[in-house]
């Protein structure tokens, strides 16, 4: 028995969303842990949509594959789309601040660990560089980490919307 086209497109979109989302957040962690790029406060905030959206997308895919609770699948897909749209907005905001289009947050910095002892405090103060949200530490084709996150998050939001629309068309 073949699966209706709308459900197939929905499940394919969800699967692709999960793969691309996991690749993106893994790359962010890889640049931090392997590449040594210290994320700023806003960079860390841009990861939250992945931590929220990917588990919701996985749950939606499990429910869709089991053909269970279609209304919940639709709500989950809408929540995933909103989460990644928010993430894209954060990326656009930070990338614009990096390019000087508008001011960045005044409290942005951090991303470093606290000293482990009082003896290390003075040496940590002299060697610690506060990471700014308004300075791009890396660019590829003109886009910084924040710019690429805006693109990736927008693509993930679009995939969630494709899955949602495909499901709704099939149900109608």
ChimeraX commands (.cxc) that place a marker at each C-alpha (Angstrom):
marker #1 position 0.00,0.00,0.00 radius 0.5
marker #1 position 1.51,3.35,-1.02 radius 0.5
marker #1 position 1.59,6.35,1.26 radius 0.5
marker #1 position -0.34,9.49,0.21 radius 0.5
marker #1 position 1.90,12.19,-1.32 radius 0.5
marker #1 position 1.13,14.78,1.40 radius 0.5
marker #1 position 2.13,12.47,4.21 radius 0.5
marker #1 position 5.27,11.40,2.34 radius 0.5
marker #1 position 6.31,15.02,1.76 radius 0.5
marker #1 position 5.59,15.84,5.39 radius 0.5
marker #1 position 7.69,12.96,6.71 radius 0.5
marker #1 position 10.48,13.65,4.22 radius 0.5
marker #1 position 10.53,17.33,5.22 radius 0.5
marker #1 position 10.61,16.41,8.89 radius 0.5
marker #1 position 13.41,13.90,8.36 radius 0.5
marker #1 position 15.44,16.46,6.41 radius 0.5
marker #1 position 14.76,19.07,9.11 radius 0.5
marker #1 position 16.11,16.73,11.78 radius 0.5
marker #1 position 19.22,15.85,9.76 radius 0.5
marker #1 position 20.04,19.45,8.86 radius 0.5
marker #1 position 19.25,20.69,12.34 radius 0.5
marker #1 position 21.47,18.09,13.98 radius 0.5
marker #1 position 24.25,18.86,11.50 radius 0.5
marker #1 position 23.98,22.58,12.21 radius 0.5
marker #1 position 24.04,22.34,16.00 radius 0.5
marker #1 position 26.82,19.73,15.79 radius 0.5
marker #1 position 28.85,22.13,13.64 radius 0.5
marker #1 position 28.34,24.89,16.21 radius 0.5
marker #1 position 29.59,22.61,18.98 radius 0.5
marker #1 position 32.45,21.42,16.75 radius 0.5
marker #1 position 33.63,24.96,16.05 radius 0.5
marker #1 position 33.55,25.60,19.79 radius 0.5
marker #1 position 35.09,22.39,21.13 radius 0.5
marker #1 position 37.45,21.49,18.30 radius 0.5
marker #1 position 38.01,24.81,16.56 radius 0.5
marker #1 position 38.40,26.82,19.76 radius 0.5
marker #1 position 35.85,29.50,18.83 radius 0.5
marker #1 position 34.35,30.83,22.06 radius 0.5
marker #1 position 30.68,31.72,21.63 radius 0.5
marker #1 position 29.27,34.98,22.92 radius 0.5
marker #1 position 26.09,35.26,24.95 radius 0.5
marker #1 position 23.98,35.85,21.82 radius 0.5
marker #1 position 25.63,32.91,20.05 radius 0.5
marker #1 position 24.62,30.65,22.92 radius 0.5
marker #1 position 21.08,32.04,22.81 radius 0.5
marker #1 position 20.89,31.13,19.12 radius 0.5
marker #1 position 21.35,27.48,20.06 radius 0.5
marker #1 position 18.17,27.40,22.16 radius 0.5
marker #1 position 15.83,27.00,19.15 radius 0.5
marker #1 position 17.78,23.86,18.23 radius 0.5
marker #1 position 17.47,22.49,21.76 radius 0.5
marker #1 position 13.71,23.14,21.67 radius 0.5
marker #1 position 12.90,22.62,18.01 radius 0.5
marker #1 position 14.76,19.40,17.29 radius 0.5
marker #1 position 13.15,17.33,20.08 radius 0.5
marker #1 position 9.73,18.68,19.08 radius 0.5
marker #1 position 10.44,17.77,15.45 radius 0.5
marker #1 position 11.58,14.29,16.48 radius 0.5
marker #1 position 8.38,13.81,18.47 radius 0.5
marker #1 position 6.32,15.05,15.50 radius 0.5
marker #1 position 8.11,12.59,13.21 radius 0.5
marker #1 position 7.53,9.67,15.59 radius 0.5
marker #1 position 3.84,10.54,15.85 radius 0.5
marker #1 position 3.57,11.03,12.09 radius 0.5
marker #1 position 5.28,7.70,11.35 radius 0.5
marker #1 position 2.91,5.97,13.79 radius 0.5
marker #1 position -0.01,7.86,12.24 radius 0.5
marker #1 position -1.05,9.07,15.71 radius 0.5
marker #1 position -2.62,12.27,16.98 radius 0.5
marker #1 position -2.53,14.29,13.73 radius 0.5
marker #1 position -3.68,17.48,15.48 radius 0.5
marker #1 position -0.72,17.26,17.87 radius 0.5
marker #1 position 1.65,16.70,14.94 radius 0.5
marker #1 position 0.34,19.92,13.39 radius 0.5
marker #1 position 0.81,21.85,16.64 radius 0.5
marker #1 position 4.33,20.49,17.03 radius 0.5
marker #1 position 5.22,21.47,13.46 radius 0.5
marker #1 position 3.90,24.99,14.05 radius 0.5
marker #1 position 5.95,25.25,17.27 radius 0.5
marker #1 position 9.07,24.03,15.43 radius 0.5
marker #1 position 8.54,26.62,12.69 radius 0.5
marker #1 position 8.15,29.40,15.28 radius 0.5
marker #1 position 11.26,28.26,17.20 radius 0.5
marker #1 position 13.46,28.28,14.12 radius 0.5
marker #1 position 11.96,31.54,12.81 radius 0.5
marker #1 position 12.93,33.07,16.16 radius 0.5
marker #1 position 16.42,31.59,15.77 radius 0.5
marker #1 position 16.70,33.10,12.31 radius 0.5
marker #1 position 15.66,36.47,13.71 radius 0.5
marker #1 position 18.37,36.24,16.37 radius 0.5
marker #1 position 20.94,35.40,13.68 radius 0.5
marker #1 position 19.84,38.35,11.55 radius 0.5
marker #1 position 19.99,40.64,14.58 radius 0.5
marker #1 position 23.53,39.57,15.49 radius 0.5
marker #1 position 24.79,39.59,11.90 radius 0.5
marker #1 position 23.40,43.10,11.45 radius 0.5
marker #1 position 25.13,44.22,14.63 radius 0.5
marker #1 position 28.38,42.67,13.38 radius 0.5
marker #1 position 28.08,44.64,10.13 radius 0.5
marker #1 position 27.27,47.82,12.08 radius 0.5
marker #1 position 23.73,48.17,10.70 radius 0.5
marker #1 position 22.41,48.63,14.25 radius 0.5
marker #1 position 23.83,48.45,17.77 radius 0.5
marker #1 position 24.23,45.07,19.40 radius 0.5
marker #1 position 23.27,44.24,22.96 radius 0.5
marker #1 position 25.17,46.22,25.57 radius 0.5
marker #1 position 25.52,43.26,27.93 radius 0.5
marker #1 position 26.88,40.78,25.40 radius 0.5
marker #1 position 30.09,38.99,26.23 radius 0.5
marker #1 position 31.11,35.90,28.06 radius 0.5
marker #1 position 31.35,32.37,26.88 radius 0.5
marker #1 position 34.39,31.69,29.07 radius 0.5
marker #1 position 34.59,29.50,32.15 radius 0.5
marker #1 position 35.18,30.95,35.59 radius 0.5
marker #1 position 38.60,30.39,37.20 radius 0.5
marker #1 position 38.80,27.23,39.26 radius 0.5
marker #1 position 40.74,28.78,42.14 radius 0.5
marker #1 position 41.53,32.17,43.65 radius 0.5
marker #1 position 45.16,31.79,42.52 radius 0.5
marker #1 position 44.07,31.55,38.91 radius 0.5
marker #1 position 41.82,34.60,39.14 radius 0.5
marker #1 position 44.53,37.22,38.45 radius 0.5
marker #1 position 46.06,35.25,35.60 radius 0.5
marker #1 position 42.60,34.64,34.18 radius 0.5
marker #1 position 41.85,38.36,34.29 radius 0.5
marker #1 position 44.99,39.16,32.35 radius 0.5
marker #1 position 44.47,36.50,29.68 radius 0.5
marker #1 position 40.69,36.40,29.30 radius 0.5
marker #1 position 39.26,38.10,26.25 radius 0.5
marker #1 position 35.58,38.93,26.45 radius 0.5
marker #1 position 33.81,37.74,23.32 radius 0.5
marker #1 position 31.79,40.51,21.73 radius 0.5
marker #1 position 28.45,39.95,20.01 radius 0.5
marker #1 position 29.31,42.67,17.51 radius 0.5
marker #1 position 32.60,41.25,16.18 radius 0.5
marker #1 position 32.50,38.33,13.78 radius 0.5
marker #1 position 35.19,35.82,14.67 radius 0.5
marker #1 position 34.84,33.95,11.36 radius 0.5
marker #1 position 33.27,34.50,7.95 radius 0.5
marker #1 position 32.59,32.36,4.91 radius 0.5
marker #1 position 31.30,34.03,1.72 radius 0.5
marker #1 position 30.74,37.18,3.77 radius 0.5
marker #1 position 28.53,35.52,6.37 radius 0.5
marker #1 position 29.56,35.07,9.99 radius 0.5
marker #1 position 28.44,32.26,12.28 radius 0.5
marker #1 position 25.36,34.37,13.08 radius 0.5
marker #1 position 24.65,34.94,9.40 radius 0.5
marker #1 position 24.90,31.25,8.60 radius 0.5
marker #1 position 22.69,30.47,11.57 radius 0.5
marker #1 position 20.09,32.88,10.19 radius 0.5
marker #1 position 20.17,31.02,6.87 radius 0.5
marker #1 position 20.07,27.57,8.48 radius 0.5
marker #1 position 17.31,28.48,10.92 radius 0.5
marker #1 position 15.21,30.02,8.14 radius 0.5
marker #1 position 15.63,26.83,6.09 radius 0.5
marker #1 position 14.59,24.71,9.09 radius 0.5
marker #1 position 11.55,26.90,9.73 radius 0.5
marker #1 position 10.64,26.56,6.03 radius 0.5
marker #1 position 10.95,22.77,6.22 radius 0.5
marker #1 position 8.65,22.70,9.25 radius 0.5
marker #1 position 6.13,24.82,7.33 radius 0.5
marker #1 position 6.39,22.56,4.27 radius 0.5
marker #1 position 5.68,19.57,6.49 radius 0.5
marker #1 position 2.75,21.38,8.11 radius 0.5
marker #1 position 1.21,22.51,4.82 radius 0.5
marker #1 position 1.66,19.06,3.27 radius 0.5
marker #1 position -0.14,17.44,6.20 radius 0.5
marker #1 position -2.97,19.97,6.11 radius 0.5
marker #1 position -3.46,19.57,2.35 radius 0.5
marker #1 position -3.67,15.82,2.74 radius 0.5
marker #1 position -6.19,16.12,5.60 radius 0.5
marker #1 position -8.40,18.54,3.64 radius 0.5
marker link #1:1,2 radius 0.2
marker link #1:2,3 radius 0.2
marker link #1:3,4 radius 0.2
marker link #1:4,5 radius 0.2
marker link #1:5,6 radius 0.2
marker link #1:6,7 radius 0.2
marker link #1:7,8 radius 0.2
marker link #1:8,9 radius 0.2
marker link #1:9,10 radius 0.2
marker link #1:10,11 radius 0.2
marker link #1:11,12 radius 0.2
marker link #1:12,13 radius 0.2
marker link #1:13,14 radius 0.2
marker link #1:14,15 radius 0.2
marker link #1:15,16 radius 0.2
marker link #1:16,17 radius 0.2
marker link #1:17,18 radius 0.2
marker link #1:18,19 radius 0.2
marker link #1:19,20 radius 0.2
marker link #1:20,21 radius 0.2
marker link #1:21,22 radius 0.2
marker link #1:22,23 radius 0.2
marker link #1:23,24 radius 0.2
marker link #1:24,25 radius 0.2
marker link #1:25,26 radius 0.2
marker link #1:26,27 radius 0.2
marker link #1:27,28 radius 0.2
marker link #1:28,29 radius 0.2
marker link #1:29,30 radius 0.2
marker link #1:30,31 radius 0.2
marker link #1:31,32 radius 0.2
marker link #1:32,33 radius 0.2
marker link #1:33,34 radius 0.2
marker link #1:34,35 radius 0.2
marker link #1:35,36 radius 0.2
marker link #1:36,37 radius 0.2
marker link #1:37,38 radius 0.2
marker link #1:38,39 radius 0.2
marker link #1:39,40 radius 0.2
marker link #1:40,41 radius 0.2
marker link #1:41,42 radius 0.2
marker link #1:42,43 radius 0.2
marker link #1:43,44 radius 0.2
marker link #1:44,45 radius 0.2
marker link #1:45,46 radius 0.2
marker link #1:46,47 radius 0.2
marker link #1:47,48 radius 0.2
marker link #1:48,49 radius 0.2
marker link #1:49,50 radius 0.2
marker link #1:50,51 radius 0.2
marker link #1:51,52 radius 0.2
marker link #1:52,53 radius 0.2
marker link #1:53,54 radius 0.2
marker link #1:54,55 radius 0.2
marker link #1:55,56 radius 0.2
marker link #1:56,57 radius 0.2
marker link #1:57,58 radius 0.2
marker link #1:58,59 radius 0.2
marker link #1:59,60 radius 0.2
marker link #1:60,61 radius 0.2
marker link #1:61,62 radius 0.2
marker link #1:62,63 radius 0.2
marker link #1:63,64 radius 0.2
marker link #1:64,65 radius 0.2
marker link #1:65,66 radius 0.2
marker link #1:66,67 radius 0.2
marker link #1:67,68 radius 0.2
marker link #1:68,69 radius 0.2
marker link #1:69,70 radius 0.2
marker link #1:70,71 radius 0.2
marker link #1:71,72 radius 0.2
marker link #1:72,73 radius 0.2
marker link #1:73,74 radius 0.2
marker link #1:74,75 radius 0.2
marker link #1:75,76 radius 0.2
marker link #1:76,77 radius 0.2
marker link #1:77,78 radius 0.2
marker link #1:78,79 radius 0.2
marker link #1:79,80 radius 0.2
marker link #1:80,81 radius 0.2
marker link #1:81,82 radius 0.2
marker link #1:82,83 radius 0.2
marker link #1:83,84 radius 0.2
marker link #1:84,85 radius 0.2
marker link #1:85,86 radius 0.2
marker link #1:86,87 radius 0.2
marker link #1:87,88 radius 0.2
marker link #1:88,89 radius 0.2
marker link #1:89,90 radius 0.2
marker link #1:90,91 radius 0.2
marker link #1:91,92 radius 0.2
marker link #1:92,93 radius 0.2
marker link #1:93,94 radius 0.2
marker link #1:94,95 radius 0.2
marker link #1:95,96 radius 0.2
marker link #1:96,97 radius 0.2
marker link #1:97,98 radius 0.2
marker link #1:98,99 radius 0.2
marker link #1:99,100 radius 0.2
marker link #1:100,101 radius 0.2
marker link #1:101,102 radius 0.2
marker link #1:102,103 radius 0.2
marker link #1:103,104 radius 0.2
marker link #1:104,105 radius 0.2
marker link #1:105,106 radius 0.2
marker link #1:106,107 radius 0.2
marker link #1:107,108 radius 0.2
marker link #1:108,109 radius 0.2
marker link #1:109,110 radius 0.2
marker link #1:110,111 radius 0.2
marker link #1:111,112 radius 0.2
marker link #1:112,113 radius 0.2
marker link #1:113,114 radius 0.2
marker link #1:114,115 radius 0.2
marker link #1:115,116 radius 0.2
marker link #1:116,117 radius 0.2
marker link #1:117,118 radius 0.2
marker link #1:118,119 radius 0.2
marker link #1:119,120 radius 0.2
marker link #1:120,121 radius 0.2
marker link #1:121,122 radius 0.2
marker link #1:122,123 radius 0.2
marker link #1:123,124 radius 0.2
marker link #1:124,125 radius 0.2
marker link #1:125,126 radius 0.2
marker link #1:126,127 radius 0.2
marker link #1:127,128 radius 0.2
marker link #1:128,129 radius 0.2
marker link #1:129,130 radius 0.2
marker link #1:130,131 radius 0.2
marker link #1:131,132 radius 0.2
marker link #1:132,133 radius 0.2
marker link #1:133,134 radius 0.2
marker link #1:134,135 radius 0.2
marker link #1:135,136 radius 0.2
marker link #1:136,137 radius 0.2
marker link #1:137,138 radius 0.2
marker link #1:138,139 radius 0.2
marker link #1:139,140 radius 0.2
marker link #1:140,141 radius 0.2
marker link #1:141,142 radius 0.2
marker link #1:142,143 radius 0.2
marker link #1:143,144 radius 0.2
marker link #1:144,145 radius 0.2
marker link #1:145,146 radius 0.2
marker link #1:146,147 radius 0.2
marker link #1:147,148 radius 0.2
marker link #1:148,149 radius 0.2
marker link #1:149,150 radius 0.2
marker link #1:150,151 radius 0.2
marker link #1:151,152 radius 0.2
marker link #1:152,153 radius 0.2
marker link #1:153,154 radius 0.2
marker link #1:154,155 radius 0.2
marker link #1:155,156 radius 0.2
marker link #1:156,157 radius 0.2
marker link #1:157,158 radius 0.2
marker link #1:158,159 radius 0.2
marker link #1:159,160 radius 0.2
marker link #1:160,161 radius 0.2
marker link #1:161,162 radius 0.2
marker link #1:162,163 radius 0.2
marker link #1:163,164 radius 0.2
marker link #1:164,165 radius 0.2
marker link #1:165,166 radius 0.2
marker link #1:166,167 radius 0.2
marker link #1:167,168 radius 0.2
marker link #1:168,169 radius 0.2
marker link #1:169,170 radius 0.2
marker link #1:170,171 radius 0.2
marker link #1:171,172 radius 0.2
view
